[in-house]
Amino acid sequence: MSEGTAPEAGEAASVADEAARERLLYLRGSIDNLDAALVHLLAERFKCTQQVGELKARHSLPPADPAREAAQIARLRRLAEEARLDPAFAEKFLNFIIGEVVRHHRAIADRAVAGDGGGPEGTQATTS
């Protein structure tokens, strides 16, 4: 395209395609950063829930706390609605995390009963 002339149809499409590719790369970079942040946040969350599991095991508390779990799900659904995120998706996501947490809490409790203290080696989870 020379200066002062309109781009030909194929040339305009190429320019638009390049702009779209650049935008796509930018958006994907942001998504990659958010995914990394989510992984780190989940790791920190599971470090905390690990400690909760150990505390529960030391004090013979049950691995699951249905009342807390229900309150957390209701809270997360409200937050999801405020953030314009599908509350059903948010609930499924939290239910998955809770399931992992309870599974890890049970493993910690089982180890404590078996006599090896329910320490941190080998597990990592918990809702609360």
Sequence and secondary structure as in RCSB ss.txt:
>XXXX:A:sequence
MSEGTAPEAGEAASVADEAARERLLYLRGSIDNLDAALVHLLAERFKCTQQVGELKARHSLPPADPAREAAQIAR
LRRLAEEARLDPAFAEKFLNFIIGEVVRHHRAIADRAVAGDGGGPEGTQATTS
>XXXX:A:secstr
  TTS   HHHHHHHHHHHHHHHHHHHHHHHHHHHHHHHHHHHHHHHHHHHHHHHHHHTT  S  HHHHHHHHHH
HHHHHHHTT  HHHHHHHHHHHHHHHHHHHHHHHHHHHHTSTT STT      
